[in-house]
Amino acid sequence: MDQSAEPDRFSTEPDDSYESQEATSSPTSPLGRWLATVVSLGGSDLLLVQGAPPCMRIDGEVRKIEPSVLDGSEIEAAVIPALTSHAQRLYREDRIADSSYRIQGLGRFRINLHREQGRAAAAIRVLPARVPALRELNLPPSVEMLAHLPRGLVLIGGPAGAGKSTTLAALIDNINRREARHIVIIEDPIEYEHQHVRSVIEQVEIGTDAPDFPTALRAALRQAPDVIVVGEMRDTETMRIAVAAAETGHLVLSTLHTTDVASTVSRIADSFPLERQNSIRQELAMALAAVHTQILLPKKGGGRIPAAELLLVGYGARHHVRRNALQHLHQEIALTKKKGSFSLEESLVNLVRQGHIEREDALLCAIHPDDLDILLKSPTSATAHG
C-alpha cells in the first residue's frame, strides 16, 4: 500500500507486545485438547464441572466432549497454568478469576475459573480471531447509528452469552474504520484485539495494565480520548465516572447484564445508595444517548440469531429518566421510531416473517407478548429497521 496515498490510515500489522502478557499453552495439554475439539466443532464455550465430563456449548446446547468424569483437582490442574499471574493470585485470594489465554495456532480464549460447592469449575469462551463487521451480526441496520453518535453514554444490555461484547467490538471497529479518533478500551480481560486503522486504539486490561476499572477510567480521562469503552460496568464508582465522562463530551460505550431498555437504565441508578439515586438519575438523563439490548434465539436450520431493542434517547426519555418513570420508556421507542428506535417485538416479528425463527420462540422471548401478537396479525407492521 502506498502510505502517501492514505496518510491517515495506520499499518494493521499485529503487535506482539500484548501477547507476551497472556497465558499461553500447548494444544497437547488436556485443556488444549478440549479447546481444540470445541474450536473444530464450532462451539462457543468449554464447561468444566466436577462430577461431569468436559462439555461444550454449540448453538446454545451443551454437549459432552468425552465420557471421562472430572474432579475439582483435575480442573485446577488443567486451568490454573493457563491463567495469567495476576489471575492466579486472584484465584488464590478470592477463589474466582478471569483471564485471557492463547494457544498458538488455535486461538484466544476467555477463562473464568471459580468454585461451586467448594470445588473448582471453569467456563472458557472461544474468542473469534477477528473483529466481526456489524453487517455480519444480523442485527437491525439502525444499530449502526450507535457508531455515529458524537458523544454521550451508550449502554448495551442483555443476558450473559447474548453477544454484547461482540456487538460492542463491532461498533468500535466501525468507528475505527471510518474516523480518525483516539479510542481507549478498558476490559477484564481483553476479548477482541483491535488494530489501528484510522483511529488510535489503546486496550487496557484490568490486572495487567491497571488494578481496577475506576482507576483505569480515571486515567483514561487524562489521556485525551474521544471514545471510551468500558467492557462492563460492575461497580458504582465506574458508573459514576462513566456518566460524568459522557456528560463532558466523550462518547462512552459499555455493557450491562440486563433484559430490556428500562431495566438497563434502572440498573445504574438502583446500584447507588438511596440518598444518591435521584442525583444520579439527573446526571444519567443528561448523559444517555442510546440504550440497546439484545438476546440470541435458535435459528431455523441451526445456529442462533439476535433479536434486539434500541432506544435513541430524546427529550421525552430524558424526562422519564429524571422522574424515574422508566415504565414509559417502551412508549418512547415508538415515539422515536423515525429516528431509528425499534422495540424487541418489532425485531422479533421481522425475524419471524423473514423465516429465521419460529413464531413460538418469538412469543416466548417477547417482553410485551400482546404487542407481538398484534404485530404478527397485522399485514402492515413491517418495520423500517429490519
Residue, then its C-alpha position, 0 to 999 in steps of 0.5 A: m500500500d502506498q502510505s502517501a496515498e492514505p496518510d491517515r490510515f495506520s499499518t494493521e500489522p499485529d503487535d506482539s507486545y500484548e501477547s507476551q502478557e497472556a497465558t499461553s499453552s500447548p494444544t497437547s495439554p488436556l485443556g488444549r485438547w478440549l479447546a481444540t475439539v470445541v474450536s473444530l466443532g464450532g462451539s462457543d464455550l468449554l464447561l468444566v464441572q466436577g462430577a461431569p465430563p468436559c462439555m461444550r456449548i454449540d448453538g446454545e446446547v451443551r454437549k459432552i466432549e468425552p465420557s471421562v468424569l472430572d474432579g475439582s483437582e483435575i480442573e485446577a490442574a488443567v486451568i490454573p497454568a493457563l491463567t495469567s499471574h495476576a489471575q492466579r493470585l486472584y484465584r488464590e485470594d478470592r477463589i474466582a478469576d478471569s483471564s485471557y489465554r492463547i494457544q498458538g495456532l488455535g486461538r484466544f480464549r476467555i477463562n473464568l475459573h471459580r468454585e461451586q460447592g467448594r470445588a473448582a469449575a471453569a467456563i472458557r469462551v472461544l474468542p473469534a480471531r477477528v473483529p466481526a463487521l456489524r453487517e455480519l451480526n444480523l442485527p437491525p441496520s439502525v444499530e449502526m447509528l450507535a457508531h455515529l453518535p458524537r458523544g454521550l453514554v451508550l449502554i448495551g444490555g442483555p443476558a450473559g452469552a447474548g453477544k454484547s461484547t461482540t456487538l460492542a467490538a463491532l461498533i468500535d471497529n466501525i468507528n475505527r474504520r471510518e474516523a480518525r479518533h483516539i479510542v481507549i478500551i478498558e476490559d477484564p480481560i481483553e476479548y477482541e484485539h483491535q488494530h489501528v486503522r484510522s483511529v488510535i486504539e489503546q486496550v487496557e486490561i484490568g490486572t495487567d495494565a491497571p488494578d481496577f476499572p475506576t482507576a483505569l477510567r480515571a486515567a483514561l480521562r487524562q489521556a485525551p480520548d474521544v471514545i471510551v469503552v468500558g467492557e462492563m460496568r460492575d461497580t458504582e464508582t465506574m458508573r459514576i465516572a462513566v456518566a460524568a465522562a459522557e456528560t463532558g463530551h466523550l462518547v462512552l460505550s459499555t455493557l450491562h447484564t440486563t433484559d430490556v431498555a428500562s431495566t438497563v437504565s434502572r440498573i445504574a441508578d438502583s446500584f447507588p445508595l438511596e440518598r444518591q439515586n435521584s442525583i444520579r438519575q439527573e446526571l444519567a438523563m443528561a448523559l444517555a444517548a442510546v440504550h440497546t439490548q439484545i438476546l440470541l434465539p435458535k435459528k431455523g436450520g441451526g445456529r442462533i440469531p439476535a433479536a434486539e431493542l434500541l432506544l435513541v434517547g430524546y427529550g421525552a426519555r430524558h424526562h422519564v429518566r429524571r422522574n424515574a418513570l422508566q415504565h414509559l420508556h417502551q412508549e418512547i421507542a415508538l415515539t422515536k421510531k423515525k429516528g431509528s428506535f425499534s422495540l424487541e417485538e418489532s425485531l422479533v416479528n421481522l425475524v419471524r416473517q423473514g423465516h429465521i425463527e419460529r413464531e413460538d420462540a418469538l412469543l416466548c422471548a417477547i417482553h410485551p407478548d400482546d404487542l407481538d401478537i398484534l404485530l404478527k396479525s397485522p399485514t402492515s407492521a413491517t418495520a423500517h429497521g429490519 
